[in-house]
Amino acid sequence: TSNVRLNNLNSLRNHPLCAYLKAGVRCVQGTDGGALYGTDSIDEQLSLEKLLHLSPEDMMRMRECEAEVYRKSMDGFRTKTEAWYERYTGRNPSKEAIDLSRVDETRRPDKIISYYLKEIDSRKEDSGRPLTGEGRLNSSEVLKDRIVELPQDGVPVVLMGGSFNSDSRKTNVQDFGRHLIDEVLKMADPEKVFFVVGYRLKGYEEYLIEENQKRFGGRFRIFAIIPTLISEKEERNLRSSGVNIRVSIESSPMGLYKSFAYEIFKRRFSVLLALDGNSAGANMVQEARNAKYKCRTYVSAHSRILKTKAASLGGYVTVFSDENEVLPAIRKDIGG
């Protein structure tokens, strides 16, 4: 359902699952964005069976794969439970033949939570900032003083141009984009318009923030939607930028477009200026197309990936090469 809604599959004939099953690749259906698309595992199973014409044997192979995943997951859970109990009590369950299913401590959420909270506290940096795995920081904790609700009034202008690229691809800021941002800032009313960007604050997003401060005294409200986990460098960058923060439920930057869809596209009229991005950016454009409320979407022809996505959506988005082509329409959108 997710891939169909995101237009990643133009035809179900191209769905790879049939080829996987025929080749003996072990696989099982799952869900992606269930809350966003209103589906569950039963819906997905029925869709695959009916629309891809899977046989009972195909379904059984997926069921067997699911059972194996479940068995391995439970084995892993038991191993972790034994390790936790040994650290907690100093007793080795395997050597002492202890049946952990009958041990009260293994089923007491309060004791387990208390134990791990102490473990987390003991591993914090000297600064006391809450660390998660691999040295990542908990966004909600380290930036809690910057978290602000999106305004209920005003038109959100989503600027995409810096945060929706892979780490190996840097956004090349071009004159057309600078001029477009300059003109939008000139024509917009800070009381009626606010901006929403990604969390990296690079490329065009960085330019927007700098121009807002230098030329407009920071009058425009700018919000960054960020993942649940960030690095220390990202935290410093977000804090020094002065932007307001919205924390996504997504830990991966690749999934942030879902939070833009939930917080903006499904709740109000909006404008999307898509100047640069990779596949995650293409997904953002698709979500704007699927918006419950109208999202006026302007896609730069200078971005090959975004231009290709726009072409697949027919007349639902506006592709432009020169900023002057779209400025009159944007003025109407934001009431400038």
BELVENPE-V106395 format. One record per helix or strand of 3 or more residues. SS is the DSSP state (h for helix, s for strand). FROM is the first residue (numbers start at 1). LEN is the number of residues. Records with the same first field share a line. If there is no record, write none. Layout:
BEGIN
SS=FROM-LEN ; FROM-LEN
END
This chain:
BEGIN
h=2-4 ; 12-3 ; 17-6 ; 34-4 ; 41-11 ; 56-34 ; 93-4 ; 100-3 ; 104-4 ; 109-14 ; 133-3 ; 139-4 ; 144-3 ; 175-13 ; 203-14 ; 232-10 ; 253-13 ; 279-11 ; 304-9 ; 314-3 ; 324-11
s=155-6 ; 193-5 ; 222-5 ; 244-4 ; 270-5 ; 295-6 ; 318-3
END
